[in-house]
């Protein structure tokens, strides 16, 4: 348990850097008009492929792991 307490903050830092990088590298197809409710005639269904799909799944997995590590950190501190 002592090893987990020492490694957990570093794992959270690494996960947060990977998560932010994966999110920032994703391309956004929605422009300002789409964000404000305006319609865009060029918008269509977009299927993720290749590297974009990898980044999507990477950000999803890193987000879940980061939330679990944060919850584990809270539980460990509550029991100390």
PDB file with one MODEL, atoms N, CA, C and O in Angstrom:
MODEL        1
ATOM      1  N   UNK A   1       0.829  -1.193   0.000  1.00  0.00           N
ATOM      2  CA  UNK A   1       0.000   0.000   0.000  1.00  0.00           C
ATOM      3  C   UNK A   1       0.872   1.255   0.000  1.00  0.00           C
ATOM      4  O   UNK A   1       0.504   2.273  -0.585  1.00  0.00           O
ATOM      5  N   UNK A   2       2.018   1.177   0.652  1.00  0.00           N
ATOM      6  CA  UNK A   2       2.925   2.307   0.705  1.00  0.00           C
ATOM      7  C   UNK A   2       3.464   2.644  -0.690  1.00  0.00           C
ATOM      8  O   UNK A   2       3.676   3.812  -1.018  1.00  0.00           O
ATOM      9  N   UNK A   3       3.684   1.599  -1.509  1.00  0.00           N
ATOM     10  CA  UNK A   3       4.165   1.805  -2.871  1.00  0.00           C
ATOM     11  C   UNK A   3       3.113   2.516  -3.717  1.00  0.00           C
ATOM     12  O   UNK A   3       3.450   3.372  -4.536  1.00  0.00           O
ATOM     13  N   UNK A   4       1.846   2.169  -3.525  1.00  0.00           N
ATOM     14  CA  UNK A   4       0.758   2.809  -4.275  1.00  0.00           C
ATOM     15  C   UNK A   4       0.681   4.298  -3.932  1.00  0.00           C
ATOM     16  O   UNK A   4       0.457   5.131  -4.810  1.00  0.00           O
ATOM     17  N   UNK A   5       0.864   4.625  -2.663  1.00  0.00           N
ATOM     18  CA  UNK A   5       0.809   6.023  -2.228  1.00  0.00           C
ATOM     19  C   UNK A   5       1.935   6.829  -2.868  1.00  0.00           C
ATOM     20  O   UNK A   5       1.747   8.004  -3.186  1.00  0.00           O
ATOM     21  N   UNK A   6       3.095   6.219  -3.061  1.00  0.00           N
ATOM     22  CA  UNK A   6       4.222   6.923  -3.662  1.00  0.00           C
ATOM     23  C   UNK A   6       4.074   7.066  -5.179  1.00  0.00           C
ATOM     24  O   UNK A   6       4.481   8.081  -5.745  1.00  0.00           O
ATOM     25  N   UNK A   7       3.504   6.076  -5.832  1.00  0.00           N
ATOM     26  CA  UNK A   7       3.410   6.070  -7.294  1.00  0.00           C
ATOM     27  C   UNK A   7       2.188   6.828  -7.809  1.00  0.00           C
ATOM     28  O   UNK A   7       2.233   7.381  -8.908  1.00  0.00           O
ATOM     29  N   UNK A   8       1.107   6.866  -7.046  1.00  0.00           N
ATOM     30  CA  UNK A   8      -0.165   7.429  -7.501  1.00  0.00           C
ATOM     31  C   UNK A   8      -0.077   8.879  -7.989  1.00  0.00           C
ATOM     32  O   UNK A   8      -0.639   9.169  -9.045  1.00  0.00           O
ATOM     33  N   UNK A   9       0.584   9.800  -7.299  1.00  0.00           N
ATOM     34  CA  UNK A   9       0.658  11.179  -7.822  1.00  0.00           C
ATOM     35  C   UNK A   9       1.389  11.276  -9.167  1.00  0.00           C
ATOM     36  O   UNK A   9       0.991  12.049 -10.039  1.00  0.00           O
ATOM     37  N   UNK A  10       2.449  10.496  -9.327  1.00  0.00           N
ATOM     38  CA  UNK A  10       3.184  10.516 -10.589  1.00  0.00           C
ATOM     39  C   UNK A  10       2.343   9.927 -11.722  1.00  0.00           C
ATOM     40  O   UNK A  10       2.388  10.419 -12.849  1.00  0.00           O
ATOM     41  N   UNK A  11       1.586   8.887 -11.427  1.00  0.00           N
ATOM     42  CA  UNK A  11       0.701   8.296 -12.427  1.00  0.00           C
ATOM     43  C   UNK A  11      -0.385   9.288 -12.834  1.00  0.00           C
ATOM     44  O   UNK A  11      -0.754   9.357 -14.007  1.00  0.00           O
ATOM     45  N   UNK A  12      -0.895  10.050 -11.879  1.00  0.00           N
ATOM     46  CA  UNK A  12      -1.912  11.055 -12.202  1.00  0.00           C
ATOM     47  C   UNK A  12      -1.332  12.175 -13.064  1.00  0.00           C
ATOM     48  O   UNK A  12      -2.002  12.660 -13.976  1.00  0.00           O
ATOM     49  N   UNK A  13      -0.118  12.583 -12.793  1.00  0.00           N
ATOM     50  CA  UNK A  13       0.522  13.627 -13.600  1.00  0.00           C
ATOM     51  C   UNK A  13       0.733  13.139 -15.028  1.00  0.00           C
ATOM     52  O   UNK A  13       0.443  13.861 -15.983  1.00  0.00           O
ATOM     53  N   UNK A  14       1.235  11.925 -15.175  1.00  0.00           N
ATOM     54  CA  UNK A  14       1.466  11.359 -16.509  1.00  0.00           C
ATOM     55  C   UNK A  14       0.150  11.221 -17.270  1.00  0.00           C
ATOM     56  O   UNK A  14       0.070  11.568 -18.449  1.00  0.00           O
ATOM     57  N   UNK A  15      -0.881  10.714 -16.593  1.00  0.00           N
ATOM     58  CA  UNK A  15      -2.190  10.565 -17.241  1.00  0.00           C
ATOM     59  C   UNK A  15      -2.776  11.912 -17.639  1.00  0.00           C
ATOM     60  O   UNK A  15      -3.379  12.036 -18.705  1.00  0.00           O
ATOM     61  N   UNK A  16      -2.605  12.915 -16.795  1.00  0.00           N
ATOM     62  CA  UNK A  16      -3.162  14.231 -17.127  1.00  0.00           C
ATOM     63  C   UNK A  16      -2.466  14.841 -18.338  1.00  0.00           C
ATOM     64  O   UNK A  16      -3.121  15.467 -19.171  1.00  0.00           O
ATOM     65  N   UNK A  17      -1.150  14.671 -18.449  1.00  0.00           N
ATOM     66  CA  UNK A  17      -0.426  15.195 -19.606  1.00  0.00           C
ATOM     67  C   UNK A  17      -0.863  14.472 -20.881  1.00  0.00           C
ATOM     68  O   UNK A  17      -1.069  15.107 -21.915  1.00  0.00           O
ATOM     69  N   UNK A  18      -1.003  13.146 -20.810  1.00  0.00           N
ATOM     70  CA  UNK A  18      -1.454  12.380 -21.972  1.00  0.00           C
ATOM     71  C   UNK A  18      -2.881  12.768 -22.347  1.00  0.00           C
ATOM     72  O   UNK A  18      -3.194  12.902 -23.530  1.00  0.00           O
ATOM     73  N   UNK A  19      -3.742  12.950 -21.357  1.00  0.00           N
ATOM     74  CA  UNK A  19      -5.133  13.302 -21.610  1.00  0.00           C
ATOM     75  C   UNK A  19      -5.252  14.676 -22.270  1.00  0.00           C
ATOM     76  O   UNK A  19      -5.980  14.832 -23.250  1.00  0.00           O
ATOM     77  N   UNK A  20      -4.550  15.658 -21.745  1.00  0.00           N
ATOM     78  CA  UNK A  20      -4.598  16.998 -22.335  1.00  0.00           C
ATOM     79  C   UNK A  20      -4.033  16.978 -23.754  1.00  0.00           C
ATOM     80  O   UNK A  20      -4.584  17.621 -24.647  1.00  0.00           O
ATOM     81  N   UNK A  21      -2.956  16.257 -23.968  1.00  0.00           N
ATOM     82  CA  UNK A  21      -2.364  16.173 -25.306  1.00  0.00           C
ATOM     83  C   UNK A  21      -3.310  15.505 -26.292  1.00  0.00           C
ATOM     84  O   UNK A  21      -3.464  15.973 -27.420  1.00  0.00           O
ATOM     85  N   UNK A  22      -3.942  14.420 -25.876  1.00  0.00           N
ATOM     86  CA  UNK A  22      -4.865  13.704 -26.760  1.00  0.00           C
ATOM     87  C   UNK A  22      -6.075  14.563 -27.107  1.00  0.00           C
ATOM     88  O   UNK A  22      -6.559  14.527 -28.238  1.00  0.00           O
ATOM     89  N   UNK A  23      -6.558  15.324 -26.151  1.00  0.00           N
ATOM     90  CA  UNK A  23      -7.717  16.184 -26.415  1.00  0.00           C
ATOM     91  C   UNK A  23      -7.341  17.334 -27.340  1.00  0.00           C
ATOM     92  O   UNK A  23      -8.101  17.676 -28.246  1.00  0.00           O
ATOM     93  N   UNK A  24      -6.175  17.932 -27.121  1.00  0.00           N
ATOM     94  CA  UNK A  24      -5.772  19.059 -27.949  1.00  0.00           C
ATOM     95  C   UNK A  24      -5.409  18.651 -29.379  1.00  0.00           C
ATOM     96  O   UNK A  24      -5.512  19.464 -30.297  1.00  0.00           O
ATOM     97  N   UNK A  25      -4.991  17.412 -29.571  1.00  0.00           N
ATOM     98  CA  UNK A  25      -4.631  16.954 -30.903  1.00  0.00           C
ATOM     99  C   UNK A  25      -5.847  16.575 -31.750  1.00  0.00           C
ATOM    100  O   UNK A  25      -5.735  16.453 -32.970  1.00  0.00           O
ATOM    101  N   UNK A  26      -6.997  16.390 -31.122  1.00  0.00           N
ATOM    102  CA  UNK A  26      -8.195  16.036 -31.877  1.00  0.00           C
ATOM    103  C   UNK A  26      -8.671  17.228 -32.683  1.00  0.00           C
ATOM    104  O   UNK A  26      -8.626  18.369 -32.223  1.00  0.00           O
ATOM    105  N   UNK A  27      -9.125  16.948 -33.883  1.00  0.00           N
ATOM    106  CA  UNK A  27      -9.639  18.003 -34.744  1.00  0.00           C
ATOM    107  C   UNK A  27     -11.093  18.266 -34.399  1.00  0.00           C
ATOM    108  O   UNK A  27     -11.857  17.343 -34.117  1.00  0.00           O
ATOM    109  N   UNK A  28     -11.457  19.516 -34.425  1.00  0.00           N
ATOM    110  CA  UNK A  28     -12.834  19.890 -34.159  1.00  0.00           C
ATOM    111  C   UNK A  28     -13.493  20.290 -35.464  1.00  0.00           C
ATOM    112  O   UNK A  28     -13.041  21.217 -36.136  1.00  0.00           O
ATOM    113  N   UNK A  29     -14.564  19.589 -35.826  1.00  0.00           N
ATOM    114  CA  UNK A  29     -15.271  19.897 -37.063  1.00  0.00           C
ATOM    115  C   UNK A  29     -16.304  20.988 -36.846  1.00  0.00           C
ATOM    116  O   UNK A  29     -16.787  21.578 -37.812  1.00  0.00           O
ATOM    117  N   UNK A  30     -16.654  21.270 -35.590  1.00  0.00           N
ATOM    118  CA  UNK A  30     -17.670  22.277 -35.301  1.00  0.00           C
ATOM    119  C   UNK A  30     -17.025  23.656 -35.247  1.00  0.00           C
ATOM    120  O   UNK A  30     -16.040  23.870 -34.541  1.00  0.00           O
ATOM    121  N   UNK A  31     -17.589  24.570 -35.994  1.00  0.00           N
ATOM    122  CA  UNK A  31     -17.101  25.939 -35.991  1.00  0.00           C
ATOM    123  C   UNK A  31     -17.842  26.747 -34.952  1.00  0.00           C
ATOM    124  O   UNK A  31     -18.592  26.194 -34.148  1.00  0.00           O
ATOM    125  N   UNK A  32     -17.640  28.047 -34.962  1.00  0.00           N
ATOM    126  CA  UNK A  32     -18.301  28.930 -34.021  1.00  0.00           C
ATOM    127  C   UNK A  32     -19.798  28.961 -34.259  1.00  0.00           C
ATOM    128  O   UNK A  32     -20.570  29.081 -33.307  1.00  0.00           O
ATOM    129  N   UNK A  33     -20.221  28.856 -35.501  1.00  0.00           N
ATOM    130  CA  UNK A  33     -21.650  28.854 -35.810  1.00  0.00           C
ATOM    131  C   UNK A  33     -22.351  27.649 -35.215  1.00  0.00           C
ATOM    132  O   UNK A  33     -23.480  27.766 -34.736  1.00  0.00           O
ATOM    133  N   UNK A  34     -21.707  26.500 -35.236  1.00  0.00           N
ATOM    134  CA  UNK A  34     -22.283  25.300 -34.640  1.00  0.00           C
ATOM    135  C   UNK A  34     -22.352  25.387 -33.132  1.00  0.00           C
ATOM    136  O   UNK A  34     -23.262  24.837 -32.512  1.00  0.00           O
ATOM    137  N   UNK A  35     -21.395  26.076 -32.542  1.00  0.00           N
ATOM    138  CA  UNK A  35     -21.383  26.220 -31.084  1.00  0.00           C
ATOM    139  C   UNK A  35     -22.501  27.150 -30.622  1.00  0.00           C
ATOM    140  O   UNK A  35     -23.025  27.006 -29.517  1.00  0.00           O
ATOM    141  N   UNK A  36     -22.860  28.101 -31.475  1.00  0.00           N
ATOM    142  CA  UNK A  36     -23.899  29.059 -31.105  1.00  0.00           C
ATOM    143  C   UNK A  36     -25.272  28.653 -31.617  1.00  0.00           C
ATOM    144  O   UNK A  36     -26.216  29.438 -31.523  1.00  0.00           O
ATOM    145  N   UNK A  37     -25.404  27.458 -32.151  1.00  0.00           N
ATOM    146  CA  UNK A  37     -26.701  26.973 -32.601  1.00  0.00           C
ATOM    147  C   UNK A  37     -26.988  27.226 -34.059  1.00  0.00           C
ATOM    148  O   UNK A  37     -28.057  26.857 -34.544  1.00  0.00           O
ATOM    149  N   UNK A  38     -26.082  27.834 -34.765  1.00  0.00           N
ATOM    150  CA  UNK A  38     -26.292  28.097 -36.183  1.00  0.00           C
ATOM    151  C   UNK A  38     -26.074  26.852 -37.013  1.00  0.00           C
ATOM    152  O   UNK A  38     -25.244  26.011 -36.669  1.00  0.00           O
ATOM    153  N   UNK A  39     -26.793  26.729 -38.077  1.00  0.00           N
ATOM    154  CA  UNK A  39     -26.652  25.568 -38.941  1.00  0.00           C
ATOM    155  C   UNK A  39     -25.544  25.775 -39.952  1.00  0.00           C
ATOM    156  O   UNK A  39     -25.268  26.899 -40.370  1.00  0.00           O
ATOM    157  N   UNK A  40     -24.918  24.691 -40.336  1.00  0.00           N
ATOM    158  CA  UNK A  40     -23.861  24.746 -41.332  1.00  0.00           C
ATOM    159  C   UNK A  40     -24.240  23.768 -42.435  1.00  0.00           C
ATOM    160  O   UNK A  40     -24.452  22.587 -42.162  1.00  0.00           O
ATOM    161  N   UNK A  41     -24.325  24.228 -43.645  1.00  0.00           N
ATOM    162  CA  UNK A  41     -24.744  23.357 -44.741  1.00  0.00           C
ATOM    163  C   UNK A  41     -23.683  22.309 -45.065  1.00  0.00           C
ATOM    164  O   UNK A  41     -23.977  21.297 -45.701  1.00  0.00           O
ATOM    165  N   UNK A  42     -22.466  22.552 -44.631  1.00  0.00           N
ATOM    166  CA  UNK A  42     -21.387  21.604 -44.915  1.00  0.00           C
ATOM    167  C   UNK A  42     -21.261  20.513 -43.861  1.00  0.00           C
ATOM    168  O   UNK A  42     -20.447  19.602 -44.020  1.00  0.00           O
ATOM    169  N   UNK A  43     -22.042  20.582 -42.794  1.00  0.00           N
ATOM    170  CA  UNK A  43     -21.920  19.576 -41.734  1.00  0.00           C
ATOM    171  C   UNK A  43     -22.583  18.277 -42.169  1.00  0.00           C
ATOM    172  O   UNK A  43     -23.657  18.282 -42.771  1.00  0.00           O
ATOM    173  N   UNK A  44     -21.933  17.177 -41.859  1.00  0.00           N
ATOM    174  CA  UNK A  44     -22.437  15.858 -42.189  1.00  0.00           C
ATOM    175  C   UNK A  44     -21.912  14.878 -41.156  1.00  0.00           C
ATOM    176  O   UNK A  44     -21.065  15.221 -40.331  1.00  0.00           O
ATOM    177  N   UNK A  45     -22.423  13.657 -41.208  1.00  0.00           N
ATOM    178  CA  UNK A  45     -21.975  12.641 -40.265  1.00  0.00           C
ATOM    179  C   UNK A  45     -20.517  12.314 -40.531  1.00  0.00           C
ATOM    180  O   UNK A  45     -20.120  12.042 -41.663  1.00  0.00           O
ATOM    181  N   UNK A  46     -19.729  12.346 -39.468  1.00  0.00           N
ATOM    182  CA  UNK A  46     -18.279  12.145 -39.600  1.00  0.00           C
ATOM    183  C   UNK A  46     -17.884  10.880 -38.856  1.00  0.00           C
ATOM    184  O   UNK A  46     -18.142  10.760 -37.658  1.00  0.00           O
ATOM    185  N   UNK A  47     -17.269   9.948 -39.543  1.00  0.00           N
ATOM    186  CA  UNK A  47     -16.790   8.717 -38.931  1.00  0.00           C
ATOM    187  C   UNK A  47     -15.318   8.864 -38.601  1.00  0.00           C
ATOM    188  O   UNK A  47     -14.516   9.265 -39.444  1.00  0.00           O
ATOM    189  N   UNK A  48     -14.973   8.537 -37.372  1.00  0.00           N
ATOM    190  CA  UNK A  48     -13.565   8.616 -36.976  1.00  0.00           C
ATOM    191  C   UNK A  48     -12.798   7.445 -37.586  1.00  0.00           C
ATOM    192  O   UNK A  48     -13.255   6.302 -37.567  1.00  0.00           O
ATOM    193  N   UNK A  49     -11.632   7.757 -38.123  1.00  0.00           N
ATOM    194  CA  UNK A  49     -10.803   6.713 -38.726  1.00  0.00           C
ATOM    195  C   UNK A  49      -9.347   6.973 -38.394  1.00  0.00           C
ATOM    196  O   UNK A  49      -8.928   8.116 -38.213  1.00  0.00           O
ATOM    197  N   UNK A  50      -8.597   5.912 -38.320  1.00  0.00           N
ATOM    198  CA  UNK A  50      -7.154   6.011 -38.163  1.00  0.00           C
ATOM    199  C   UNK A  50      -6.720   6.674 -36.867  1.00  0.00           C
ATOM    200  O   UNK A  50      -7.150   6.293 -35.778  1.00  0.00           O
ATOM    201  N   UNK A  51      -5.857   7.676 -37.008  1.00  0.00           N
ATOM    202  CA  UNK A  51      -5.255   8.341 -35.852  1.00  0.00           C
ATOM    203  C   UNK A  51      -6.299   9.095 -35.040  1.00  0.00           C
ATOM    204  O   UNK A  51      -6.187   9.190 -33.818  1.00  0.00           O
ATOM    205  N   UNK A  52      -7.317   9.633 -35.716  1.00  0.00           N
ATOM    206  CA  UNK A  52      -8.380  10.348 -35.003  1.00  0.00           C
ATOM    207  C   UNK A  52      -9.147   9.398 -34.075  1.00  0.00           C
ATOM    208  O   UNK A  52      -9.506   9.767 -32.957  1.00  0.00           O
ATOM    209  N   UNK A  53      -9.390   8.187 -34.544  1.00  0.00           N
ATOM    210  CA  UNK A  53     -10.074   7.176 -33.725  1.00  0.00           C
ATOM    211  C   UNK A  53      -9.194   6.767 -32.543  1.00  0.00           C
ATOM    212  O   UNK A  53      -9.682   6.592 -31.426  1.00  0.00           O
ATOM    213  N   UNK A  54      -7.888   6.617 -32.800  1.00  0.00           N
ATOM    214  CA  UNK A  54      -6.946   6.281 -31.741  1.00  0.00           C
ATOM    215  C   UNK A  54      -6.925   7.359 -30.659  1.00  0.00           C
ATOM    216  O   UNK A  54      -6.948   7.047 -29.468  1.00  0.00           O
ATOM    217  N   UNK A  55      -6.881   8.637 -31.075  1.00  0.00           N
ATOM    218  CA  UNK A  55      -6.879   9.738 -30.107  1.00  0.00           C
ATOM    219  C   UNK A  55      -8.170   9.777 -29.302  1.00  0.00           C
ATOM    220  O   UNK A  55      -8.151  10.067 -28.106  1.00  0.00           O
ATOM    221  N   UNK A  56      -9.290   9.486 -29.956  1.00  0.00           N
ATOM    222  CA  UNK A  56     -10.576   9.472 -29.258  1.00  0.00           C
ATOM    223  C   UNK A  56     -10.590   8.407 -28.173  1.00  0.00           C
ATOM    224  O   UNK A  56     -10.959   8.684 -27.032  1.00  0.00           O
ATOM    225  N   UNK A  57     -10.189   7.195 -28.524  1.00  0.00           N
ATOM    226  CA  UNK A  57     -10.169   6.119 -27.534  1.00  0.00           C
ATOM    227  C   UNK A  57      -9.113   6.344 -26.455  1.00  0.00           C
ATOM    228  O   UNK A  57      -9.328   5.995 -25.294  1.00  0.00           O
ATOM    229  N   UNK A  58      -7.980   6.922 -26.830  1.00  0.00           N
ATOM    230  CA  UNK A  58      -6.927   7.231 -25.857  1.00  0.00           C
ATOM    231  C   UNK A  58      -7.428   8.243 -24.837  1.00  0.00           C
ATOM    232  O   UNK A  58      -7.201   8.082 -23.637  1.00  0.00           O
ATOM    233  N   UNK A  59      -8.107   9.283 -25.306  1.00  0.00           N
ATOM    234  CA  UNK A  59      -8.628  10.290 -24.376  1.00  0.00           C
ATOM    235  C   UNK A  59      -9.725   9.706 -23.497  1.00  0.00           C
ATOM    236  O   UNK A  59      -9.824  10.058 -22.321  1.00  0.00           O
ATOM    237  N   UNK A  60     -10.545   8.826 -24.042  1.00  0.00           N
ATOM    238  CA  UNK A  60     -11.595   8.178 -23.260  1.00  0.00           C
ATOM    239  C   UNK A  60     -10.997   7.301 -22.159  1.00  0.00           C
ATOM    240  O   UNK A  60     -11.425   7.373 -21.007  1.00  0.00           O
ATOM    241  N   UNK A  61     -10.023   6.485 -22.504  1.00  0.00           N
ATOM    242  CA  UNK A  61      -9.396   5.587 -21.528  1.00  0.00           C
ATOM    243  C   UNK A  61      -8.620   6.375 -20.480  1.00  0.00           C
ATOM    244  O   UNK A  61      -8.700   6.066 -19.291  1.00  0.00           O
ATOM    245  N   UNK A  62      -7.873   7.388 -20.906  1.00  0.00           N
ATOM    246  CA  UNK A  62      -7.104   8.203 -19.952  1.00  0.00           C
ATOM    247  C   UNK A  62      -8.030   8.969 -19.007  1.00  0.00           C
ATOM    248  O   UNK A  62      -7.721   9.119 -17.825  1.00  0.00           O
ATOM    249  N   UNK A  63      -9.144   9.446 -19.510  1.00  0.00           N
ATOM    250  CA  UNK A  63     -10.106  10.141 -18.653  1.00  0.00           C
ATOM    251  C   UNK A  63     -10.692   9.233 -17.596  1.00  0.00           C
ATOM    252  O   UNK A  63     -10.827   9.627 -16.437  1.00  0.00           O
ATOM    253  N   UNK A  64     -11.040   8.019 -17.987  1.00  0.00           N
ATOM    254  CA  UNK A  64     -11.583   7.049 -17.028  1.00  0.00           C
ATOM    255  C   UNK A  64     -10.523   6.663 -15.999  1.00  0.00           C
ATOM    256  O   UNK A  64     -10.808   6.620 -14.802  1.00  0.00           O
ATOM    257  N   UNK A  65      -9.307   6.383 -16.457  1.00  0.00           N
ATOM    258  CA  UNK A  65      -8.227   6.024 -15.531  1.00  0.00           C
ATOM    259  C   UNK A  65      -7.895   7.167 -14.580  1.00  0.00           C
ATOM    260  O   UNK A  65      -7.641   6.939 -13.397  1.00  0.00           O
ATOM    261  N   UNK A  66      -7.894   8.399 -15.092  1.00  0.00           N
ATOM    262  CA  UNK A  66      -7.605   9.546 -14.234  1.00  0.00           C
ATOM    263  C   UNK A  66      -8.675   9.688 -13.156  1.00  0.00           C
ATOM    264  O   UNK A  66      -8.352   9.959 -11.999  1.00  0.00           O
ATOM    265  N   UNK A  67      -9.934   9.511 -13.518  1.00  0.00           N
ATOM    266  CA  UNK A  67     -11.018   9.592 -12.531  1.00  0.00           C
ATOM    267  C   UNK A  67     -10.896   8.476 -11.499  1.00  0.00           C
ATOM    268  O   UNK A  67     -11.115   8.714 -10.311  1.00  0.00           O
ATOM    269  N   UNK A  68     -10.555   7.272 -11.927  1.00  0.00           N
ATOM    270  CA  UNK A  68     -10.383   6.160 -10.991  1.00  0.00           C
ATOM    271  C   UNK A  68      -9.198   6.390 -10.050  1.00  0.00           C
ATOM    272  O   UNK A  68      -9.282   6.098  -8.857  1.00  0.00           O
ATOM    273  N   UNK A  69      -8.102   6.912 -10.588  1.00  0.00           N
ATOM    274  CA  UNK A  69      -6.938   7.198  -9.743  1.00  0.00           C
ATOM    275  C   UNK A  69      -7.245   8.303  -8.738  1.00  0.00           C
ATOM    276  O   UNK A  69      -6.783   8.250  -7.598  1.00  0.00           O
ATOM    277  N   UNK A  70      -8.018   9.298  -9.151  1.00  0.00           N
ATOM    278  CA  UNK A  70      -8.402  10.367  -8.225  1.00  0.00           C
ATOM    279  C   UNK A  70      -9.296   9.815  -7.116  1.00  0.00           C
ATOM    280  O   UNK A  70      -9.145  10.180  -5.950  1.00  0.00           O
ATOM    281  N   UNK A  71     -10.221   8.940  -7.481  1.00  0.00           N
ATOM    282  CA  UNK A  71     -11.086   8.306  -6.482  1.00  0.00           C
ATOM    283  C   UNK A  71     -10.267   7.435  -5.531  1.00  0.00           C
ATOM    284  O   UNK A  71     -10.503   7.442  -4.323  1.00  0.00           O
ATOM    285  N   UNK A  72      -9.316   6.692  -6.065  1.00  0.00           N
ATOM    286  CA  UNK A  72      -8.434   5.873  -5.231  1.00  0.00           C
ATOM    287  C   UNK A  72      -7.612   6.739  -4.288  1.00  0.00           C
ATOM    288  O   UNK A  72      -7.396   6.373  -3.133  1.00  0.00           O
ATOM    289  N   UNK A  73      -7.158   7.876  -4.774  1.00  0.00           N
ATOM    290  CA  UNK A  73      -6.401   8.807  -3.930  1.00  0.00           C
ATOM    291  C   UNK A  73      -7.246   9.320  -2.772  1.00  0.00           C
ATOM    292  O   UNK A  73      -6.765   9.414  -1.642  1.00  0.00           O
ATOM    293  N   UNK A  74      -8.501   9.650  -3.048  1.00  0.00           N
ATOM    294  CA  UNK A  74      -9.412  10.114  -1.995  1.00  0.00           C
ATOM    295  C   UNK A  74      -9.663   9.022  -0.967  1.00  0.00           C
ATOM    296  O   UNK A  74      -9.681   9.286   0.235  1.00  0.00           O
ATOM    297  N   UNK A  75      -9.855   7.805  -1.436  1.00  0.00           N
ATOM    298  CA  UNK A  75     -10.106   6.678  -0.525  1.00  0.00           C
ATOM    299  C   UNK A  75      -8.892   6.416   0.362  1.00  0.00           C
ATOM    300  O   UNK A  75      -9.033   6.170   1.560  1.00  0.00           O
ATOM    301  N   UNK A  76      -7.691   6.470  -0.233  1.00  0.00           N
ATOM    302  CA  UNK A  76      -6.471   6.231   0.533  1.00  0.00           C
ATOM    303  C   UNK A  76      -6.286   7.317   1.598  1.00  0.00           C
ATOM    304  O   UNK A  76      -5.921   7.007   2.732  1.00  0.00           O
ATOM    305  N   UNK A  77      -6.533   8.582   1.247  1.00  0.00           N
ATOM    306  CA  UNK A  77      -6.375   9.660   2.207  1.00  0.00           C
ATOM    307  C   UNK A  77      -7.418   9.588   3.314  1.00  0.00           C
ATOM    308  O   UNK A  77      -7.133   9.967   4.450  1.00  0.00           O
ATOM    309  N   UNK A  78      -8.616   9.111   3.006  1.00  0.00           N
ATOM    310  CA  UNK A  78      -9.670   8.988   4.021  1.00  0.00           C
ATOM    311  C   UNK A  78      -9.339   7.889   5.024  1.00  0.00           C
ATOM    312  O   UNK A  78      -9.698   7.993   6.197  1.00  0.00           O
ATOM    313  N   UNK A  79      -8.664   6.846   4.577  1.00  0.00           N
ATOM    314  CA  UNK A  79      -8.323   5.730   5.457  1.00  0.00           C
ATOM    315  C   UNK A  79      -7.040   5.966   6.244  1.00  0.00           C
ATOM    316  O   UNK A  79      -6.735   5.205   7.163  1.00  0.00           O
ATOM    317  N   UNK A  80      -6.292   6.996   5.904  1.00  0.00           N
ATOM    318  CA  UNK A  80      -5.025   7.261   6.600  1.00  0.00           C
ATOM    319  C   UNK A  80      -5.235   7.957   7.923  1.00  0.00           C
ATOM    320  O   UNK A  80      -4.269   8.249   8.627  1.00  0.00           O
TER     321      UNK A  80
ENDMDL
END
